[in-house]
Amino acid sequence: MYGIALDLGTSGFRAQLIDLETKKTLKTVITMGHPLPGGNVMDHLDFAITTGEDVAHEVIIETVRRMFLRFDVDLSRVERLAVCGNPIQLSLFQNTEIRDLAYAGENKQKMLGVRNVKRDARVFPASEIFGKKDLPNCEVIVPPAIKHEIGADALAMMLETDFLIQPEPSLVTDYGTNAEMALKIGGRIITASAAAGPAIEGQGISSGMLASPGAICDVKPEGQYWRIMVLDREMEKQDAYLIDPITGEIKESYGFEAVGITGTGVISAFALALRIGLIEKLPKLPNGKLILGPGIEINEKDVEEAGKAIGAIRAAHMTLIVESGIKYEDLEYAYMSGASGAYVDAEDARRLGAAPGYAKKIVQFGNTSLALARELVLEKSRLNDVIDIAKKITADHLMMATSETFNNFYLCELSYWTQGMPLETYDQMLELYGLPPLPKTLEHVSIEKRVSKDIEEVGSGGLSILKEIGIILEVLVEKCVYCKKCVKECPEAALEIVERDGQRIAKYDSQKCLGTSCRRCVGICPEDAIDITKLKITAK
């Protein structure tokens, strides 16, 4: 009999097939991106509210089905499915209320008749959401949220690290598109999240990709050349080649091919370029780009996008410290989890600000959300322990969207990354805002890497990647004049207009569509023919 651990991340999904008797992982399946339009949780929320929660739920469940088919086993033999993720992803997975997560203001909630939903632990038959055909003998386990906006993924990053047992001030961050974080001071825990955006996961970058085989994950200097490191089929770091980042000349090759760059590779490349003086003023690059491989480049727009993500995380970290009442130098531990937390060079992250350079000790973990799901698959009684711990955690939640402190920090970060504002001016701005100056980066700290990769064991069946999720959303466009301006305007080639049975239909590849942050197709249509609120799922 089998069990499945499932992590519903904002940038992609991860699933593992587990033998319940031997307790061994048999195979791992990951997606290259999220199936819903958009690159962050706000896009996913907007899509669900605008188009319909049923449609969003159906897209997610269909994606999960396609992942499970990659296991190549009889799914009637799956007894247990444990699912972890943030409150938005878990609510859409279960097709439950999400509006309390979308509207923070009490007046807005009252006007809509929305109340905060208690997201307690649940155990229920898989047939409730998958129907009777798929997973007929399976129960679904969903761990609890600490509060309605502090989900199971935040709980996982606390449980799967040493965070909860540390007596000294400690910070934990699950690095990703929506970077969850928590600060512990004695018995007090303050939680928050930073909408870092997709660049931290290698998305929204011209040659970007999620952490998967062939992704550049690290860069090291060797004389005038850079040693490019990629992930292999086992998700381990391997040397690919030595390259001149200015000319693109490859000095040596080692048999591994790079096909793109992930978020940790971007951080590593920026940190190195700044350190050796290739970047004199952000976001300017020599000749407008850095060449990291054949057809793989980082341009100045990429610097801005990655800078916004790194800046959001640094601003959130500093906001937590300032609002908690402690000083930067009081921070003892900084825990890093998630794919970016596992693969990034912690020293590079410290120098750029993605990790707090003022923490005395840094500890790197992998995918804690999947790890917690795996524990629940192997031992159902573990859920009672998780529930007890969740009840004991009295967490204060700091909403960055309404924090003036975060707003002031992030304005400075944007000016630094996108306008090249000197750090001296940054400090002067902070003084005007009544905030402490930028913390000094400690020269010598303890860095401990607990894992070699974000998913420590992919199983004997290896890693399977669902690159093209293949879910198409359609809407009838009755007023369409077939000018195809919308198709030409789409930056991701996610849209096509087709004729079927005498009707014109707009077809969107849900995985490629940028969602709320774009909608250029709607704006450019001369006939206002596209009504995205009526999108429906269809097979590709």
PyMOL commands that set and color helices and strands:
alter all, ss='L'
color gray80, all
select helices_A, chain A and resi 41-51+53-69+75-77+87-94+99-102+106-112+127-130+152-159+163-165+198-201+263-275+286-288+300-324+328-330+338-343+346-352+368-378+382-392+400-402+404-419+423-432+485-489+515-517+520-524+532-534
alter helices_A, ss='H'
color red, helices_A
select strands_A, chain A and resi 2-8+13-19+25-31+78-85+122-125+139-142+170-174+179-185+188-194+215-222+225-231+237-243+250-253+260-261+289-293+296-299+333-337+361-364+395-397+446-449+463-466+471-476+495-500+503-509+536-539
alter strands_A, ss='S'
color yellow, strands_A
deselect
rebuild
show_as cartoon
